[in-house]
């Protein structure tokens, strides 16, 4: 089978699983479609390096992961500085100490995660985060990458990553408090 025929078969077989993974990781179907196209372009360009030691989908997923990392790296670096005045006053103190209080213990995680409306609210809150916070959150929590790997890919210190993740969780909590818990 020729290179072109093989790649045509791969496109037919693997476009859907690659797209599904890309949409999950990027939360944007249009961006995901672009990334999947880039995966197949890269696969075509480096086809001769594919040794067949793994399944084609495994190799294509590796390319996808690299393309997603490149996408986030580029997007992360292009965003302006994050302003923290939403959370902190000029002295560095919390503006609203409510974010430090516990949620009602009757809200069981498993019940919430089975609730489609809650999941939609959570997804909306995640998407409302500034890109410089959303990208590390997705990499760490959704892609389940380790902190050193996320730090390296985004070219930030691990300490900075932990601060970003903490601030992101606080903003998510505030958003969920306002858009879900205050309404229930």
Secondary structure as GFF3:
##gff-version 3
##sequence-region A 1 184
A	DSSP	alpha_helix	3	26	.	.	.	ID=ss1
A	DSSP	alpha_helix	29	45	.	.	.	ID=ss2
A	DSSP	three_ten_helix	47	49	.	.	.	ID=ss3
A	DSSP	alpha_helix	56	78	.	.	.	ID=ss4
A	DSSP	three_ten_helix	97	100	.	.	.	ID=ss5
A	DSSP	alpha_helix	109	113	.	.	.	ID=ss6
A	DSSP	alpha_helix	116	127	.	.	.	ID=ss7
A	DSSP	alpha_helix	131	137	.	.	.	ID=ss8
A	DSSP	pi_helix	138	142	.	.	.	ID=ss9
A	DSSP	alpha_helix	147	154	.	.	.	ID=ss10
A	DSSP	alpha_helix	158	176	.	.	.	ID=ss11
A	DSSP	pi_helix	177	181	.	.	.	ID=ss12
###
